[in-house]
Amino acid sequence: MGFGSYDESEQQDQDNDIDEDAAVNVHENDHHGEVSFDSEASQDELLDKLDEIKGADEE
């Protein structure tokens, strides 16, 4: 077998004992609602800050 290849027979008939009661429920803490954010900065100040952040990412 070369790099990246696999034996398909290894993929068949896998007997996994999974305890579904111990598994993580990803929907256990779902939240439905609204989020709002108030800032004292003006739109121009926020856009300038965004440009600043974008510029730092490019460096």
MOPAC internal coordinates of N, CA, C and O (Angstrom, degrees):
PM7 1SCF
backbone

  N    0.0000 0     0.00 0     0.00 0    0    0    0
  C    1.4457 1     0.00 0     0.00 0    1    0    0
  C    1.5217 1   110.48 1     0.00 0    2    1    0
  O    1.2310 1   121.04 1   -42.91 1    3    2    1
  N    1.3021 1   115.61 1   137.09 1    3    2    1
  C    1.4512 1   120.66 1   178.24 1    5    3    2
  C    1.5164 1   111.17 1   -94.43 1    6    5    3
  O    1.2310 1   121.40 1     0.12 1    7    6    5
  N    1.2910 1   114.93 1  -179.88 1    7    6    5
  C    1.4574 1   120.79 1   179.33 1    9    7    6
  C    1.5238 1   110.29 1   -60.56 1   10    9    7
  O    1.2310 1   120.35 1   -48.19 1   11   10    9
  N    1.3222 1   116.93 1   131.81 1   11   10    9
  C    1.4585 1   121.02 1   175.72 1   13   11   10
  C    1.5131 1   114.03 1    85.53 1   14   13   11
  O    1.2310 1   119.24 1   176.20 1   15   14   13
  N    1.3025 1   119.06 1    -3.80 1   15   14   13
  C    1.4595 1   119.62 1   179.26 1   17   15   14
  C    1.5239 1   109.13 1   -96.10 1   18   17   15
  O    1.2310 1   120.93 1   -16.53 1   19   18   17
  N    1.3241 1   115.83 1   163.47 1   19   18   17
  C    1.4526 1   120.02 1   178.63 1   21   19   18
  C    1.5143 1   109.38 1  -149.19 1   22   21   19
  O    1.2310 1   121.38 1   -18.19 1   23   22   21
  N    1.2718 1   114.96 1   161.81 1   23   22   21
  C    1.4559 1   121.92 1   179.25 1   25   23   22
  C    1.5262 1   107.70 1   -93.37 1   26   25   23
  O    1.2310 1   120.31 1   -65.03 1   27   26   25
  N    1.3283 1   117.01 1   114.97 1   27   26   25
  C    1.4609 1   120.64 1  -176.76 1   29   27   26
  C    1.5204 1   111.84 1   -61.19 1   30   29   27
  O    1.2310 1   119.82 1   153.89 1   31   30   29
  N    1.3123 1   117.94 1   -26.11 1   31   30   29
  C    1.4626 1   119.48 1  -179.92 1   33   31   30
  C    1.5359 1   111.11 1   -64.33 1   34   33   31
  O    1.2310 1   120.33 1   155.34 1   35   34   33
  N    1.3274 1   116.97 1   -24.66 1   35   34   33
  C    1.4609 1   119.98 1   177.46 1   37   35   34
  C    1.5211 1   111.74 1   -71.93 1   38   37   35
  O    1.2310 1   120.32 1   159.02 1   39   38   37
  N    1.3166 1   116.99 1   -20.98 1   39   38   37
  C    1.4572 1   121.55 1  -177.20 1   41   39   38
  C    1.5258 1   112.41 1   -86.68 1   42   41   39
  O    1.2310 1   119.45 1   168.22 1   43   42   41
  N    1.2932 1   118.66 1   -11.78 1   43   42   41
  C    1.4556 1   122.33 1  -176.34 1   45   43   42
  C    1.5157 1   111.00 1   -93.72 1   46   45   43
  O    1.2310 1   121.13 1   -27.24 1   47   46   45
  N    1.3143 1   115.45 1   152.76 1   47   46   45
  C    1.4649 1   123.62 1   171.63 1   49   47   46
  C    1.5291 1   113.14 1    51.58 1   50   49   47
  O    1.2310 1   120.66 1  -134.63 1   51   50   49
  N    1.3150 1   116.34 1    45.37 1   51   50   49
  C    1.4598 1   118.76 1   175.67 1   53   51   50
  C    1.5234 1   108.02 1   -82.16 1   54   53   51
  O    1.2310 1   120.49 1   -54.88 1   55   54   53
  N    1.3078 1   116.67 1   125.12 1   55   54   53
  C    1.4500 1   122.05 1  -178.96 1   57   55   54
  C    1.5213 1   108.29 1  -101.49 1   58   57   55
  O    1.2310 1   121.27 1   -86.05 1   59   58   57
  N    1.3323 1   115.18 1    93.95 1   59   58   57
  C    1.4625 1   119.86 1  -179.05 1   61   59   58
  C    1.5160 1   109.03 1  -102.96 1   62   61   59
  O    1.2310 1   120.66 1   -55.49 1   63   62   61
  N    1.3085 1   116.34 1   124.51 1   63   62   61
  C    1.4533 1   121.08 1   174.81 1   65   63   62
  C    1.5176 1   107.63 1   -91.56 1   66   65   63
  O    1.2310 1   120.78 1   -78.12 1   67   66   65
  N    1.3271 1   116.12 1   101.88 1   67   66   65
  C    1.4516 1   121.73 1  -177.07 1   69   67   66
  C    1.5254 1   108.51 1  -108.95 1   70   69   67
  O    1.2310 1   120.62 1   -55.21 1   71   70   69
  N    1.3178 1   116.41 1   124.79 1   71   70   69
  C    1.4535 1   121.64 1   176.68 1   73   71   70
  C    1.5212 1   108.10 1   -87.18 1   74   73   71
  O    1.2310 1   120.58 1   -83.43 1   75   74   73
  N    1.3188 1   116.50 1    96.57 1   75   74   73
  C    1.4674 1   120.35 1  -175.58 1   77   75   74
  C    1.5192 1   111.99 1   -68.31 1   78   77   75
  O    1.2310 1   119.41 1   157.27 1   79   78   77
  N    1.3234 1   118.73 1   -22.73 1   79   78   77
  C    1.4610 1   120.54 1   177.62 1   81   79   78
  C    1.5313 1   111.27 1   -70.10 1   82   81   79
  O    1.2310 1   120.36 1   151.89 1   83   82   81
  N    1.3239 1   116.91 1   -28.11 1   83   82   81
  C    1.4653 1   121.45 1   179.94 1   85   83   82
  C    1.5289 1   111.62 1   -89.57 1   86   85   83
  O    1.2310 1   120.21 1   174.69 1   87   86   85
  N    1.3260 1   117.20 1    -5.31 1   87   86   85
  C    1.4633 1   120.46 1  -178.25 1   89   87   86
  C    1.5301 1   110.52 1   -71.25 1   90   89   87
  O    1.2310 1   120.76 1   -20.83 1   91   90   89
  N    1.3071 1   116.16 1   159.17 1   91   90   89
  C    1.4560 1   121.95 1   179.01 1   93   91   90
  C    1.5163 1   109.17 1   -81.84 1   94   93   91
  O    1.2310 1   120.84 1   -48.58 1   95   94   93
  N    1.3175 1   116.00 1   131.42 1   95   94   93
  C    1.4591 1   121.56 1   176.10 1   97   95   94
  C    1.5261 1   107.31 1   -94.94 1   98   97   95
  O    1.2310 1   120.30 1   -71.39 1   99   98   97
  N    1.3124 1   117.04 1   108.61 1   99   98   97
  C    1.4652 1   120.76 1  -175.21 1  101   99   98
  C    1.5249 1   112.46 1   -71.28 1  102  101   99
  O    1.2310 1   120.11 1   166.37 1  103  102  101
  N    1.3285 1   117.40 1   -13.63 1  103  102  101
  C    1.4656 1   120.37 1  -178.97 1  105  103  102
  C    1.5229 1   112.00 1  -102.46 1  106  105  103
  O    1.2310 1   120.66 1  -172.48 1  107  106  105
  N    1.3316 1   116.35 1     7.52 1  107  106  105
  C    1.4557 1   120.63 1  -177.10 1  109  107  106
  C    1.5333 1   111.78 1   -61.99 1  110  109  107
  O    1.2310 1   120.25 1   144.27 1  111  110  109
  N    1.3193 1   117.14 1   -35.73 1  111  110  109
  C    1.4621 1   120.87 1  -176.38 1  113  111  110
  C    1.5210 1   112.65 1  -117.45 1  114  113  111
  O    1.2310 1   120.35 1  -142.62 1  115  114  113
  N    1.3194 1   116.94 1    37.38 1  115  114  113
  C    1.4641 1   120.01 1   177.03 1  117  115  114
  C    1.5320 1   109.34 1   -64.69 1  118  117  115
  O    1.2310 1   120.90 1   -40.33 1  119  118  117
  N    1.3000 1   115.88 1   139.67 1  119  118  117
  C    1.4581 1   120.70 1   178.32 1  121  119  118
  C    1.5173 1   108.41 1  -124.45 1  122  121  119
  O    1.2310 1   121.56 1   -48.04 1  123  122  121
  N    1.2964 1   114.61 1   131.96 1  123  122  121
  C    1.4640 1   120.33 1   178.01 1  125  123  122
  C    1.5144 1   106.69 1  -118.31 1  126  125  123
  O    1.2310 1   120.93 1   -57.80 1  127  126  125
  N    1.2885 1   115.83 1   122.20 1  127  126  125
  C    1.4518 1   118.06 1  -178.26 1  129  127  126
  C    1.5019 1   111.23 1   174.55 1  130  129  127
  O    1.2310 1   121.44 1    21.00 1  131  130  129
  N    1.2932 1   114.85 1  -159.00 1  131  130  129
  C    1.4454 1   121.68 1  -174.66 1  133  131  130
  C    1.5138 1   110.20 1  -123.00 1  134  133  131
  O    1.2310 1   120.76 1   -32.49 1  135  134  133
  N    1.3009 1   116.16 1   147.51 1  135  134  133
  C    1.4553 1   121.62 1   175.07 1  137  135  134
  C    1.5171 1   107.24 1  -125.49 1  138  137  135
  O    1.2310 1   121.14 1   -46.18 1  139  138  137
  N    1.3039 1   115.43 1   133.82 1  139  138  137
  C    1.4594 1   118.68 1   175.69 1  141  139  138
  C    1.5208 1   108.10 1  -131.97 1  142  141  139
  O    1.2310 1   121.00 1   -25.80 1  143  142  141
  N    1.3141 1   115.68 1   154.20 1  143  142  141
  C    1.4501 1   121.59 1  -177.54 1  145  143  142
  C    1.5172 1   108.38 1  -139.73 1  146  145  143
  O    1.2310 1   120.99 1   -58.28 1  147  146  145
  N    1.2927 1   115.70 1   121.72 1  147  146  145
  C    1.4590 1   120.99 1   178.13 1  149  147  146
  C    1.5163 1   108.85 1  -107.46 1  150  149  147
  O    1.2310 1   121.36 1   -45.18 1  151  150  149
  N    1.3159 1   115.00 1   134.82 1  151  150  149
  C    1.4549 1   120.01 1   179.53 1  153  151  150
  C    1.5098 1   108.71 1  -132.09 1  154  153  151
  O    1.2310 1   121.47 1   -34.30 1  155  154  153
  N    1.3075 1   114.80 1   145.70 1  155  154  153
  C    1.4590 1   119.16 1   176.92 1  157  155  154
  C    1.5244 1   111.34 1   -83.40 1  158  157  155
  O    1.2310 1   119.89 1   173.59 1  159  158  157
  N    1.3323 1   117.81 1    -6.41 1  159  158  157
  C    1.4604 1   121.33 1   179.66 1  161  159  158
  C    1.5266 1   109.23 1   -77.67 1  162  161  159
  O    1.2310 1   121.45 1   -33.15 1  163  162  161
  N    1.3298 1   114.83 1   146.85 1  163  162  161
  C    1.4589 1   119.34 1   177.82 1  165  163  162
  C    1.5247 1   109.90 1   -78.08 1  166  165  163
  O    1.2310 1   121.22 1   -14.11 1  167  166  165
  N    1.3042 1   115.28 1   165.89 1  167  166  165
  C    1.4654 1   119.76 1   179.16 1  169  167  166
  C    1.5314 1   110.44 1   -60.47 1  170  169  167
  O    1.2310 1   120.32 1   139.77 1  171  170  169
  N    1.3113 1   117.00 1   -40.23 1  171  170  169
  C    1.4653 1   120.83 1   179.18 1  173  171  170
  C    1.5337 1   110.92 1   -63.28 1  174  173  171
  O    1.2310 1   120.33 1   139.43 1  175  174  173
  N    1.3301 1   116.98 1   -40.57 1  175  174  173
  C    1.4638 1   120.12 1   178.79 1  177  175  174
  C    1.5266 1   110.71 1   -64.44 1  178  177  175
  O    1.2310 1   120.60 1   138.71 1  179  178  177
  N    1.3242 1   116.45 1   -41.29 1  179  178  177
  C    1.4561 1   120.39 1   179.11 1  181  179  178
  C    1.5201 1   111.64 1   -65.65 1  182  181  179
  O    1.2310 1   120.37 1   139.63 1  183  182  181
  N    1.3390 1   116.90 1   -40.37 1  183  182  181
  C    1.4619 1   120.35 1   178.13 1  185  183  182
  C    1.5283 1   111.23 1   -66.46 1  186  185  183
  O    1.2310 1   120.47 1   141.45 1  187  186  185
  N    1.3359 1   116.71 1   -38.55 1  187  186  185
  C    1.4671 1   120.30 1   176.00 1  189  187  186
  C    1.5207 1   110.62 1   -61.71 1  190  189  187
  O    1.2310 1   120.40 1   137.68 1  191  190  189
  N    1.3270 1   116.84 1   -42.32 1  191  190  189
  C    1.4667 1   121.21 1   179.30 1  193  191  190
  C    1.5300 1   109.70 1   -64.09 1  194  193  191
  O    1.2310 1   120.10 1   138.90 1  195  194  193
  N    1.3307 1   117.42 1   -41.10 1  195  194  193
  C    1.4548 1   121.37 1   177.94 1  197  195  194
  C    1.5267 1   110.74 1   -61.28 1  198  197  195
  O    1.2310 1   120.03 1   135.37 1  199  198  197
  N    1.3279 1   117.55 1   -44.63 1  199  198  197
  C    1.4615 1   121.44 1   176.66 1  201  199  198
  C    1.5235 1   110.96 1   -60.37 1  202  201  199
  O    1.2310 1   120.72 1   141.52 1  203  202  201
  N    1.3345 1   116.24 1   -38.48 1  203  202  201
  C    1.4607 1   121.65 1   178.58 1  205  203  202
  C    1.5343 1   110.45 1   -63.32 1  206  205  203
  O    1.2310 1   121.12 1   136.07 1  207  206  205
  N    1.3344 1   115.46 1   -43.93 1  207  206  205
  C    1.4672 1   119.97 1   179.61 1  209  207  206
  C    1.5228 1   110.94 1   -65.63 1  210  209  207
  O    1.2310 1   120.68 1   136.62 1  211  210  209
  N    1.3131 1   116.31 1   -43.38 1  211  210  209
  C    1.4718 1   120.17 1   178.53 1  213  211  210
  C    1.5184 1   110.76 1   -61.46 1  214  213  211
  O    1.2310 1   120.18 1   140.13 1  215  214  213
  N    1.3227 1   117.25 1   -39.87 1  215  214  213
  C    1.4554 1   121.64 1   179.38 1  217  215  214
  C    1.5132 1   111.80 1   -65.03 1  218  217  215
  O    1.2310 1   120.01 1   144.18 1  219  218  217
  N    1.3178 1   117.59 1   -35.82 1  219  218  217
  C    1.4623 1   121.61 1   179.13 1  221  219  218
  C    1.5171 1   110.45 1   -70.03 1  222  221  219
  O    1.2310 1   120.22 1   145.89 1  223  222  221
  N    1.3326 1   117.18 1   -34.11 1  223  222  221
  C    1.4651 1   120.81 1   178.33 1  225  223  222
  C    1.5207 1   112.82 1   -67.78 1  226  225  223
  O    1.2310 1   120.42 1   148.87 1  227  226  225
  N    1.3331 1   116.81 1   -31.13 1  227  226  225
  C    1.4631 1   121.13 1  -177.30 1  229  227  226
  C    1.5348 1   112.16 1   -76.32 1  230  229  227
  O    1.2310 1   120.88 1   159.76 1  231  230  229
  N    1.3288 1   115.92 1   -20.24 1  231  230  229
  C    1.4806 1   119.78 1  -177.43 1  233  231  230
  C    1.4877 1   112.38 1   -78.85 1  234  233  231
  O    1.2310 1   120.10 1   180.00 1  235  234  233

